[in-house]
Amino acid sequence: MKYPRSFLKFREKQSDFITKTHNQNIKDRRLISMSGLKPKTVMQMIQHTYVSRGSYPTEGVFLGVDNDVAGHKFVDRFKNMVLDTKDGQQITFHNLIPNDLQIPKKHIPLYQDAAIKYNVNWKDIVAIHKAETNLSDTNEIANNFGYGKYFGKSLEVNEQPKQINLLSAIDNCARGLAEHFKSGRFNLMKTLDAPGINSIEINKMHKKVKAYSEKYNDLGFLPTNDITKDWNDKLKLDKNMRDKKISNKKELAAAIVR
């Protein structure tokens, strides 16, 4: 028996769903506020969807949590998980963090200069920085694997994050990429290899870095002065951009009339 297909969207708080839905077909989707970061809620709502609607979210479970350390660690808990349904379908989990491809404008020249120095792709440096600390200038790890080599470190209990020498960290990362270049290809696994971190966690980190590298290279990136942290910020930013475009069009139309 094939069950109806649907998908679930989770966000951290109710206010993150302040967006227009009246023109959208929401028959096969569920929008769920977790009131925080609650893995148990995700699993319970998958089961509840089947019990209450007779369908599995085989179109995907989308985790639209905040673009911060806690949000990225939360997504990492699910990202490599695949659930099999009773009828042989699969439930997969997807990152829906708002504006996740934003890069601070002030950092871009630093990445690019290091890439030129070592003849590497600057977006690979960004991908490692993103996967380690979410492009932070502190050493607080933003992945659920406890991985930090170039930008972050695993902090002890009650140890506070510290500012890093970002220029030096970027340089070390670019050099690490260059050192593992062979036969026209970079060996990312060897670049990420670090003492004290087991191969399973390094493999998860490799997948995360590779995913960001592919997104930066294929989908592009968004230079920004301030990183958007949640969906409310994104909606406000999108509205401001739309309003600005409308205003510019009105000004242009008025100038043509004159």
C-alpha positions as CSV (number, residue, x, y, z in Angstrom):
1,M,0.0,0.0,0.0
2,K,1.3,3.4,-1.0
3,Y,0.5,6.2,1.5
4,P,-0.1,9.8,0.5
5,R,3.0,12.0,0.3
6,S,3.5,15.1,2.4
7,F,6.2,17.2,4.1
8,L,6.8,18.9,7.4
9,K,8.3,22.3,8.1
10,F,9.7,23.0,11.6
11,R,10.7,26.3,13.0
12,E,11.9,27.3,16.4
13,K,9.0,29.7,17.3
14,Q,5.5,30.6,16.2
15,S,6.6,34.1,15.1
16,D,8.9,32.6,12.5
17,F,5.7,31.6,10.5
18,I,4.6,35.2,10.1
19,T,4.4,35.0,6.3
20,K,1.7,34.8,3.7
21,T,0.1,31.4,3.3
22,H,-3.4,32.1,2.0
23,N,-2.2,31.7,-1.7
24,Q,-0.3,28.5,-0.9
25,N,-1.6,25.0,-1.2
26,I,-1.0,23.7,2.3
27,K,-3.1,20.5,2.0
28,D,-0.1,18.2,2.1
29,R,2.2,20.2,4.4
30,R,2.3,20.9,8.1
31,L,3.9,24.0,9.6
32,I,5.1,23.2,13.1
33,S,6.5,25.5,15.8
34,M,8.8,23.6,18.3
35,S,8.9,26.5,20.8
36,G,12.7,25.9,21.0
37,L,15.0,23.2,19.7
38,K,13.3,19.9,20.5
39,P,14.4,16.7,18.6
40,K,11.7,14.7,20.3
41,T,9.0,17.0,18.9
42,V,10.3,16.3,15.4
43,M,10.1,12.6,15.8
44,Q,6.7,12.8,17.5
45,M,5.2,14.9,14.8
46,I,6.4,12.5,12.1
47,Q,4.5,9.8,13.9
48,H,1.5,12.1,14.5
49,T,1.3,12.9,10.8
50,Y,0.9,9.3,9.9
51,V,-1.6,8.6,12.7
52,S,-3.8,11.7,12.1
53,R,-3.5,12.1,8.3
54,G,-2.6,8.6,7.1
55,S,0.5,10.0,5.4
56,Y,4.3,10.0,5.9
57,P,6.3,13.2,5.2
58,T,8.2,11.5,2.4
59,E,8.5,14.8,0.6
60,G,10.9,15.7,3.3
61,V,11.3,17.1,6.8
62,F,12.6,20.7,6.6
63,L,14.3,22.2,9.6
64,G,14.0,26.0,9.5
65,V,15.8,26.8,12.7
66,D,17.9,29.9,13.5
67,N,21.2,30.6,11.8
68,D,23.2,30.2,15.0
69,V,25.4,27.7,16.8
70,A,22.5,25.9,18.4
71,G,20.5,25.8,15.1
72,H,23.4,24.3,13.1
73,K,24.0,21.6,15.8
74,F,20.3,20.8,15.7
75,V,20.3,20.3,11.9
76,D,23.5,18.2,12.2
77,R,21.6,15.7,14.5
78,F,19.2,14.9,11.7
79,K,21.0,15.7,8.4
80,N,22.5,12.2,7.8
81,M,19.4,10.4,9.2
82,V,17.1,8.5,6.8
83,L,13.9,6.8,8.2
84,D,12.2,3.9,6.3
85,T,8.4,3.9,6.2
86,K,6.2,0.8,6.4
87,D,5.6,0.9,2.7
88,G,9.2,1.1,1.7
89,Q,9.5,4.8,1.2
90,Q,12.0,7.1,3.0
91,I,11.8,10.2,5.1
92,T,14.8,12.5,4.7
93,F,15.8,15.7,6.6
94,H,16.8,19.0,5.1
95,N,18.4,22.2,6.1
96,L,16.1,25.2,5.9
97,I,18.1,27.6,7.9
98,P,17.4,31.2,6.7
99,N,20.0,32.8,4.4
100,D,22.4,30.1,5.2
101,L,24.7,31.1,2.2
102,Q,25.4,34.6,3.5
103,I,29.0,35.5,3.9
104,P,30.3,38.6,5.7
105,K,31.5,41.1,3.2
106,K,34.5,42.1,5.3
107,H,35.8,38.4,5.3
108,I,35.6,37.9,1.5
109,P,38.9,39.7,0.6
110,L,40.7,37.7,3.4
111,Y,39.5,34.4,1.9
112,Q,40.3,35.5,-1.6
113,D,43.9,36.7,-0.8
114,A,44.7,33.4,1.0
115,A,43.3,31.4,-2.0
116,I,45.5,33.3,-4.4
117,K,48.5,32.8,-2.2
118,Y,48.1,29.0,-2.0
119,N,46.3,28.5,-5.4
120,V,43.1,27.1,-3.9
121,N,39.4,27.8,-4.3
122,W,38.5,30.5,-1.8
123,K,35.0,29.1,-1.4
124,D,36.4,25.8,-0.1
125,I,38.0,27.9,2.7
126,V,34.6,29.5,3.4
127,A,33.0,26.1,3.4
128,I,35.4,24.8,6.1
129,H,34.9,28.0,8.2
130,K,31.2,27.7,7.8
131,A,31.1,24.0,8.9
132,E,33.4,24.6,11.8
133,T,32.1,27.8,13.4
134,N,29.3,29.2,11.2
135,L,31.8,31.9,9.9
136,S,32.3,33.2,13.4
137,D,35.4,35.1,14.5
138,T,35.3,33.2,17.8
139,N,36.4,29.6,18.3
140,E,33.0,28.3,19.3
141,I,32.2,25.1,17.3
142,A,28.9,25.2,15.3
143,N,28.6,21.6,14.4
144,N,27.4,18.5,16.3
145,F,30.5,16.5,15.6
146,G,32.8,18.3,18.1
147,Y,35.0,19.2,15.1
148,G,37.4,22.1,15.1
149,K,40.8,22.3,13.5
150,Y,41.4,25.6,11.7
151,F,38.8,28.0,13.2
152,G,37.2,26.3,16.2
153,K,38.0,24.1,19.2
154,S,36.1,21.8,21.5
155,L,35.5,23.9,24.6
156,E,35.7,22.6,28.1
157,V,32.8,22.8,30.5
158,N,32.3,26.5,31.5
159,E,35.0,27.6,29.0
160,Q,34.0,30.7,27.2
161,P,34.5,31.2,23.4
162,K,37.5,33.4,22.5
163,Q,38.3,35.6,19.6
164,I,40.5,34.0,17.0
165,N,43.1,35.5,14.7
166,L,40.9,35.2,11.7
167,L,43.6,36.1,9.2
168,S,46.0,33.5,10.6
169,A,43.2,30.8,10.7
170,I,42.2,31.5,7.1
171,D,45.9,31.3,6.0
172,N,46.3,27.9,7.9
173,C,43.2,26.6,6.3
174,A,44.3,27.6,2.8
175,R,47.7,26.0,3.4
176,G,46.0,22.8,4.6
177,L,44.0,22.6,1.4
178,A,47.1,23.2,-0.7
179,E,49.2,20.6,1.1
180,H,46.8,17.9,0.1
181,F,46.6,18.6,-3.6
182,K,47.5,15.6,-5.7
183,S,46.8,14.6,-9.3
184,G,44.9,17.8,-10.0
185,R,42.5,17.3,-7.1
186,F,42.3,18.3,-3.4
187,N,42.0,15.6,-0.8
188,L,39.4,17.1,1.5
189,M,39.4,14.2,3.9
190,K,43.1,14.6,4.5
191,T,42.7,18.3,4.9
192,L,40.1,17.7,7.6
193,D,42.0,14.9,9.4
194,A,42.6,16.0,12.9
195,P,44.1,14.3,16.0
196,G,41.6,13.2,18.7
197,I,38.6,13.1,16.3
198,N,37.4,9.7,15.1
199,S,37.0,8.9,11.4
200,I,33.1,8.7,11.7
201,E,32.9,12.3,12.9
202,I,35.5,13.4,10.3
203,N,33.4,11.7,7.6
204,K,30.3,13.6,8.7
205,M,32.3,16.8,8.7
206,H,33.5,16.0,5.2
207,K,29.9,15.7,3.9
208,K,29.0,19.0,5.5
209,V,32.0,20.9,4.1
210,K,31.5,19.3,0.7
211,A,27.8,20.3,0.7
212,Y,28.6,24.0,1.5
213,S,31.4,24.1,-1.1
214,E,29.0,22.8,-3.8
215,K,26.3,25.3,-2.8
216,Y,28.8,28.2,-2.8
217,N,30.1,27.2,-6.2
218,D,26.8,26.1,-7.8
219,L,24.1,28.3,-6.2
220,G,26.2,31.3,-5.3
221,F,26.5,33.2,-2.0
222,L,25.1,36.4,-0.5
223,P,27.6,39.0,0.6
224,T,26.2,40.8,3.6
225,N,27.1,43.3,6.4
226,D,25.0,41.5,9.0
227,I,24.2,37.8,9.0
228,T,20.4,37.1,9.2
229,K,19.8,34.9,12.2
230,D,16.1,33.9,12.0
231,W,13.1,33.9,9.8
232,N,11.6,37.1,11.2
233,D,14.9,38.9,10.2
234,K,14.8,37.3,6.8
235,L,11.1,38.3,6.2
236,K,11.9,41.9,7.3
237,L,14.9,42.0,5.0
238,D,12.9,40.6,2.0
239,K,10.2,43.2,2.6
240,N,12.6,46.0,2.8
241,M,14.2,44.9,-0.5
242,R,10.8,44.7,-2.2
243,D,9.8,48.1,-0.8
244,K,13.0,49.5,-2.1
245,K,12.5,48.1,-5.6
246,I,8.9,49.4,-5.7
247,S,10.2,52.9,-4.6
248,N,12.9,52.9,-7.2
249,K,10.4,52.0,-9.9
250,K,8.0,54.8,-8.8
251,E,10.9,57.3,-8.9
252,L,12.0,56.1,-12.3
253,A,8.4,56.3,-13.6
254,A,8.0,59.8,-12.2
255,A,11.3,60.9,-13.8
256,I,10.1,59.6,-17.2
257,V,6.8,61.5,-16.9
258,R,8.7,64.7,-16.1
